[in-house]
């Protein structure tokens, strides 16, 4: 029995020794290392340019035109493009503040709220019907006996957005002239988060009046005069600068120039001209801060 044990011990020692004296040519597997991936022969894909819009500005049938603008900007930058849509102006402003978008098509009201925020830079604005401004309209039904804003006390009103220059801010400014606010003046006010919905609300008599963008009203009138034939403009604001294009100011200067030139020359491209016409935009022009003086 002892002899058998000695033979087993000798066998194990010789087996271990042969393993230790292995040639360095043997394959060693090291699990902490990863074989490098061969370099791709294709061009490395750059991160997408993120373009943000609000549904307040975007009736469903216009989304395709905004998507075309986003794709066009991406093409000029040689990058893929993503169109980001949010419900309110505030959401778009916060998105820009937090670095969640590179470019945003602001409303004028959103610019009033966020123009002092570091990192947001206005570069262009829309020209519509030959001018870079529009109005806030206060609209009632044609057969209404209301002839001035003071007669709306205790009535209901539709407001597009709490940050809308042509809606809430316009109403607030008018009511402040006789020491009132929308919250206390009206019996009920409803945020529709869409100027088109505000137009429909007064037309369908869901509310007594609506404060909305003249751009949306005039678009509806141009497409179908009957759609606004039953309505009457009770009051309107002073000229308001059209919604500006804003960018994240950290974008490299070379890319900023490309983005600016893309917007300024967009109307010269036949396919893009069609998209602009679908949005009732003549063209984009350089941003002019004078339309926001005093706001």
N, C-alpha and C positions, 0 to 999 in steps of 0.2 A: 504494500500500500504506500509506504514511504517512497519507494522508487518511482511509483506512478506520479506522486506529487512533485518530485524533483523534475521529472521529464516535462510536466505541464508548465512549471515555473520557467524552465529553460526556453520552452517554445514561446511563451509570452514575452520574455526579455528580448529574444531574437526578432520577434515581430515588431516590437516597439523600436528597436534599434534601426531596423530597415526603414521604418517610417521617418525617423529623424534624419537619416542620411539621404533623403530624396534629393534628386537633382533640382536646381533652381529653374530648370526648363518646365517643371510641372506647372499646371494651371492652378492659380490661386484665385478663389472667389472672394471678393471683398464687397460685402453688402452695403457699406456706407458710401460707395461711389456709384454714379450713374453714367452709363455710356453717353457721351455727348451726342445730341441730335445733329445730323448733318445740316449745314446751313441751307436754308431754302433758296432756291434759284428765283423764286417769285418775289416781287416787291412787297416789303413788309407793310401790312395794312395799318393805317393811322387810325387813331380813335375817332369816332363820329363827331360831327359838329351838331350840337343840340340846339334846336330852334323851338322856342316856346310861344304859344298863343293861348288866349283865353276864349272859352266858348261864348262869353258875353259879346265878343266881336264876331263870332263865327257861326252863323246859321249852318245847319248841316250840309246844305248844298255847296257851301263855299270852302269846306275843308279841303277838297281836292285842289283848289287853287293855292291854298297856303302850303299844302304838301309839295306842290310844284315849285314854289318859291324856295322851300327848304332844300329840295333836291338840287335846284339850280345853284344855290350858295355852296352846297357840298361839292358840286362838280367844279366850281371855280377854285375851291380850296384843294381839290383832288383828294377829298375825304368823303366817306359815306355820311349821310345826314339822317337825323332822327327828328321827327316832329312831335313835340310834347304839348298836349292839350290839358289845360286845367279849367276848373269851373269859374273861378273868380279872378279879378285883377290882383287881389291880395296874394293869392297862391302863386301867381306868376312873379310878383315882386319878391316874395320870399324865396322862390326857386332861384332867382338871379342873385339874391343876397347870399344864399348858401352855396353858390357855385354849382347848382344843379342844371344850369343851362348856359350856353355860350352867347346866344342871341335871343332877344325877345321882341315881339311885336307888341309894344305897350299901347295901352289906351292913353289919352291925354290925362285922365284922372289918376291912373297908376303912376304916371310920370310926376304929377304934382306930389304924390305921396312919397315916392322913392328917389326923387332926383338928388337929394342930399346924401344918399347912402353911398359910402365909399365903395368903389369897385364897379359902379354902374355908370356907363358913359353913353350919351345919346349921340348918334351919328347921322341920322336921316329922318325925314318925315314925309308923309304922303301929300301929294297934290291931287285934289279932287275937283272936278269941274273948273280947272284952271287956277285954283287957289289952295294954299296950304292950311286952311282953317275950315271949321264947320260950326254948327250951333247946337245948343240944347233946345229941344222943343218941349213945350208943355201942351199936351193934346187932349181934347175932349171930343165927345160926339157932336156931330153937326146940329142935332136937334136939342142939345142941352141948353138950358136957360142961363148957364154960367157964362158970364162975359168978362170976368177978371179973376185973378188968382185969389183975392180975398174971399170970394164966394165959394171957394173950395173948403173953407173951414168946416170941419166935422165930416168931410167926405172921404172917400177911399182913393188911393193912388198907387200906381205900380212904379217901382224904381228899379232900374237895371242892376245897379251894384252900389254898395256903400262907398266905393272909391271912384265912382263914375263922375267925370267932370261935367258931362252933359245931362246927368240925371240927378243924383243925390246932391252933389256940390252946387249945381245950378239952382236947384230948389232951395237949398239951405241959404244961398246968397239972396235969393228973391224974398224969402220969408224973413230974413234978418232985417230987411228994410222996415218992417213993422213989428220987430221984436218977437218973432215967432221962430219955431224950429219944426222940422217935419214930424218929429216924434210927438209933439204936443198939438200941432195944428190939425193934423188929419185924424179921423176916427180909426183909420186902418191904413197901413202902408205895407206893401208886399215887395220883397226883393225877388225879381224874376231871374236874375243872373244871365239875362239875354235881352238885348234891345228889341229883337223881333218878337219875343214873347210879351214884352211890355206893350208893343204896338197891338198885338192880338188881344191882350187883356182889356184894353179900352174899347177896341172895335167890337168885341164880343160882350161888352158891358159887364165884365167881371169886376171892373173898377170904374170910378167916375172920371179919372184922368190918368195919364201916363206921362212921365218925364223920360225922354229918350233922345238918342242921337239923331240929328237931322240927316245924317248920312243914311241911316237905316230907313227913315221915313221916305227920303227922296229915291232911294233904291227901289222900295216897294212901289212908289208912284210911277217910276219909269218902267218897271216890269209889268205892272197891272194898275192903271189909274183907278179902276173900280175898287181896288183894295183899300184905298184911303179916301174914297169919295164921301163916305159917311162921317169923316172926321174933320175936325177944325183945329188949327193951331191957335191956342189961347195966348201963349206968350213964348218968347224965345230969348236965349242968352246973348251975351256979347260974343264976338268971334272967339273961338277956341282953337288952339293949335291942334292939328291932326295928330293921331297917335304916332309917337316916334319909334324908330328902331333903336334899341339899346343893345350894347354889347358888354361883356365882362372886360373891364379895362386891363386885366392881366393878359389878354390875348396879345401875342407878339405883334409889333408894329407892322411887319410885312403882311401878316394875315389881316390886320385891321384895314389896311389899304385895299386889299383884295375884296374884303367884305363891302367896304364903302363903294368902291367902283362897281361892284356887282349890282348893288341896289340902284346906283345912279344911272347905270346903263341898261338895266333890265328891260325897260320899255322899248329899247331899240331891237330886241330880239323878237322875231315874229311869234314864236311859241310862248314866250313869256308875256308878251303884250296881251295875248288872249287871257292868260291867267289874271293879269292886272285888271283887265276889263271886267272879268267875272267878279272882281272885288270892288268895282267902281273906283279904281285908282288910276289916275292918268299916268303918274310916274312917281318916283321917289326923288326928293330934293334934299340939299344939305339942311341939317337941323338949324332952326332959328329960335333962340331962347326968348325972343321978345313976346311971343304969344303966351308965355307963362309968367310974365312980369306981374307982380302983385298977387300971385296965387300962392 
